């Protein structure tokens, strides 16, 4: 191996070195940030028992999402995801701020959660569930043999 390297011309050595450097650089992690969470200073402006929904929006901004029921609360979510080469993306940090309201729309509680508080929860899942899991194409095809009814074909009269 050493004899082969010594026989290379200086330009070839530079090219090999640049290729190795590019390959090593391609494996560096890429981080992506999603969402928004108010800073602790902004949250300090929100007073429990005093502020309402509108004053919270003015103080810290509109929430990433809100509860299904109108009086349930505001949720601010921020995630940091690491993409490293061909590996599956990994959530390295997730922060959630939950502001709950009472019946009158006044702030009842402010809570902050992170990954260390529990399991990773998938916030958005864009996969359509299928009822044919575990069945191959041939099994699906042959499974319809007994279910054929010629009377159900459009354009045929009975």
NUDORO-832024 format. One record per residue (C-alpha): residue number from 1; residue in one letter; x, y, z. Coordinates in pm, whole numbers. Each point is the difference from the previous one (the first is absolute). Layout:
BEGIN
+-----+------+--------+--------+--------+
| seq | type |     px |     py |     pz |
+-----+------+--------+--------+--------+
| NUM |    A |      X |      Y |      Z |
...
+-----+------+--------+--------+--------+
REM end
This chain:
BEGIN
+-----+------+--------+--------+--------+
| seq | type |     px |     py |     pz |
+-----+------+--------+--------+--------+
|   1 |    X |      0 |      0 |      0 |
|   2 |    X |    282 |    238 |     88 |
|   3 |    X |    174 |    -67 |   -333 |
|   4 |    X |   -319 |     94 |   -187 |
|   5 |    X |    -33 |    328 |    190 |
|   6 |    X |    366 |     89 |    -63 |
|   7 |    X |    -40 |    -55 |   -377 |
|   8 |    X |   -292 |    246 |    -25 |
|   9 |    X |     73 |    344 |   -135 |
|  10 |    X |    -45 |    297 |    235 |
|  11 |    X |   -318 |    108 |   -182 |
|  12 |    X |   -148 |   -348 |     45 |
|  13 |    X |     90 |      4 |    369 |
|  14 |    X |   -180 |    331 |     37 |
|  15 |    X |   -303 |   -138 |   -182 |
|  16 |    X |    -11 |   -311 |    221 |
|  17 |    X |     37 |    216 |    312 |
|  18 |    X |   -282 |    231 |   -115 |
|  19 |    X |   -226 |   -299 |    -71 |
|  20 |    X |     66 |   -143 |    348 |
|  21 |    X |    -66 |    340 |    157 |
|  22 |    X |   -327 |     36 |   -194 |
|  23 |    X |   -112 |   -348 |    104 |
|  24 |    X |     72 |     79 |    365 |
|  25 |    X |   -185 |    332 |    -27 |
|  26 |    X |   -305 |   -167 |   -153 |
|  27 |    X |    -44 |   -201 |    318 |
|  28 |    X |    -34 |    302 |    226 |
|  29 |    X |   -338 |     34 |    172 |
|  30 |    X |   -261 |    246 |   -127 |
|  31 |    X |   -237 |    152 |    256 |
|  32 |    X |   -349 |    127 |    -79 |
|  33 |    X |   -209 |    210 |    236 |
|  34 |    X |   -380 |     -2 |    -12 |
|  35 |    X |   -254 |    200 |    197 |
|  36 |    X |      6 |    280 |    253 |
|  37 |    X |     12 |     13 |    381 |
|  38 |    X |    -10 |    332 |    186 |
|  39 |    X |    306 |     94 |    202 |
|  40 |    X |    -14 |    -13 |    382 |
|  41 |    X |      7 |    381 |      2 |
|  42 |    X |   -311 |     15 |   -221 |
|  43 |    X |   -176 |   -258 |    217 |
|  44 |    X |     84 |    204 |    313 |
|  45 |    X |   -226 |    275 |   -142 |
|  46 |    X |   -299 |   -239 |      6 |
|  47 |    X |   -166 |     10 |    344 |
|  48 |    X |   -197 |   -302 |    120 |
|  49 |    X |   -352 |    102 |    106 |
|  50 |    X |     24 |    339 |   -175 |
|  51 |    X |     73 |    -33 |   -373 |
|  52 |    X |   -253 |   -119 |   -257 |
|  53 |    X |     34 |   -176 |   -336 |
|  54 |    X |     35 |    328 |   -188 |
|  55 |    X |    262 |    143 |    236 |
|  56 |    X |    201 |   -326 |    -25 |
|  57 |    X |      0 |     26 |   -380 |
|  58 |    X |    118 |    362 |     27 |
|  59 |    X |    274 |    -86 |    251 |
|  60 |    X |    149 |   -320 |   -147 |
|  61 |    X |   -158 |    -41 |   -344 |
|  62 |    X |   -251 |   -237 |   -153 |
|  63 |    X |     31 |   -366 |    103 |
|  64 |    X |    127 |   -280 |   -223 |
|  65 |    X |   -324 |   -180 |     80 |
|  66 |    X |   -288 |     20 |    240 |
|  67 |    X |   -215 |   -257 |    170 |
|  68 |    X |   -291 |   -167 |   -171 |
|  69 |    X |   -240 |    146 |    254 |
|  70 |    X |     -2 |    381 |      0 |
|  71 |    X |     77 |     33 |    370 |
|  72 |    X |    278 |   -258 |     13 |
|  73 |    X |    313 |    205 |    -70 |
|  74 |    X |    282 |    119 |   -224 |
|  75 |    X |    298 |   -216 |    -96 |
|  76 |    X |    337 |    130 |   -123 |
|  77 |    X |    227 |   -273 |   -138 |
|  78 |    X |    361 |     13 |   -121 |
|  79 |    X |    200 |   -299 |   -126 |
|  80 |    X |    364 |    -39 |   -103 |
|  81 |    X |     66 |   -294 |   -234 |
|  82 |    X |    342 |   -137 |    -98 |
|  83 |    X |     48 |   -151 |   -347 |
|  84 |    X |    323 |   -198 |    -18 |
|  85 |    X |     83 |   -153 |   -338 |
|  86 |    X |   -224 |   -290 |   -103 |
|  87 |    X |   -119 |    -63 |    357 |
|  88 |    X |   -357 |     60 |    112 |
|  89 |    X |    -53 |    359 |    124 |
|  90 |    X |     13 |     24 |    379 |
|  91 |    X |   -183 |    246 |    227 |
|  92 |    X |    273 |    138 |    228 |
|  93 |    X |   -215 |    251 |    187 |
|  94 |    X |   -368 |     84 |     24 |
|  95 |    X |   -146 |    267 |    219 |
|  96 |    X |   -369 |     63 |     67 |
|  97 |    X |   -157 |    289 |    188 |
|  98 |    X |   -363 |    -56 |     99 |
|  99 |    X |   -211 |    292 |    117 |
| 100 |    X |   -336 |   -111 |    137 |
| 101 |    X |   -305 |    220 |     56 |
| 102 |    X |   -302 |    -20 |    228 |
| 103 |    X |   -368 |     35 |   -101 |
| 104 |    X |     26 |    381 |    -18 |
| 105 |    X |    306 |    -12 |   -233 |
| 106 |    X |    246 |    110 |    271 |
| 107 |    X |    344 |   -168 |     26 |
| 108 |    X |    -18 |   -286 |    250 |
| 109 |    X |    344 |   -159 |    -39 |
| 110 |    X |    323 |     20 |   -203 |
| 111 |    X |    199 |   -321 |    -43 |
| 112 |    X |    322 |    -81 |   -184 |
| 113 |    X |     85 |   -353 |   -119 |
| 114 |    X |    299 |   -152 |   -180 |
| 115 |    X |    116 |   -337 |   -129 |
| 116 |    X |    133 |    -86 |    345 |
| 117 |    X |   -358 |     20 |    137 |
| 118 |    X |   -123 |   -297 |   -198 |
| 119 |    X |      4 |   -188 |   -326 |
| 120 |    X |     35 |    149 |   -346 |
| 121 |    X |   -346 |     78 |   -134 |
| 122 |    X |    -49 |     21 |   -374 |
| 123 |    X |   -162 |    337 |    -59 |
| 124 |    X |    -79 |    -49 |   -367 |
| 125 |    X |    -35 |   -335 |   -166 |
| 126 |    X |    -51 |      1 |   -374 |
| 127 |    X |    -49 |   -370 |    -55 |
| 128 |    X |   -329 |   -146 |   -115 |
| 129 |    X |    -93 |   -305 |    202 |
| 130 |    X |    -69 |   -315 |   -201 |
| 131 |    X |   -228 |   -289 |     90 |
| 132 |    X |    192 |   -246 |   -218 |
| 133 |    X |    315 |    -28 |    205 |
| 134 |    X |    172 |   -336 |    -25 |
| 135 |    X |   -166 |    -96 |   -328 |
| 136 |    X |    193 |    -24 |   -322 |
| 137 |    X |   -131 |     94 |   -344 |
| 138 |    X |    -80 |   -360 |   -103 |
| 139 |    X |   -186 |    -69 |    327 |
| 140 |    X |   -212 |    313 |    -53 |
| 141 |    X |    -74 |   -105 |   -359 |
| 142 |    X |    -92 |   -357 |     89 |
| 143 |    X |   -201 |    114 |    302 |
| 144 |    X |   -260 |    155 |   -231 |
| 145 |    X |    -76 |   -320 |   -195 |
| 146 |    X |   -305 |    -99 |    204 |
| 147 |    X |   -131 |    357 |     28 |
| 148 |    X |    -78 |     52 |   -369 |
| 149 |    X |   -367 |     57 |    -89 |
| 150 |    X |    -83 |     54 |   -370 |
| 151 |    X |   -323 |    181 |     95 |
| 152 |    X |    202 |    290 |    138 |
| 153 |    X |    160 |     83 |   -338 |
| 154 |    X |   -139 |    331 |   -132 |
| 155 |    X |   -196 |    -23 |   -324 |
| 156 |    X |   -128 |   -353 |     50 |
| 157 |    X |   -370 |    -59 |     49 |
| 158 |    X |   -149 |   -259 |    228 |
+-----+------+--------+--------+--------+
REM end
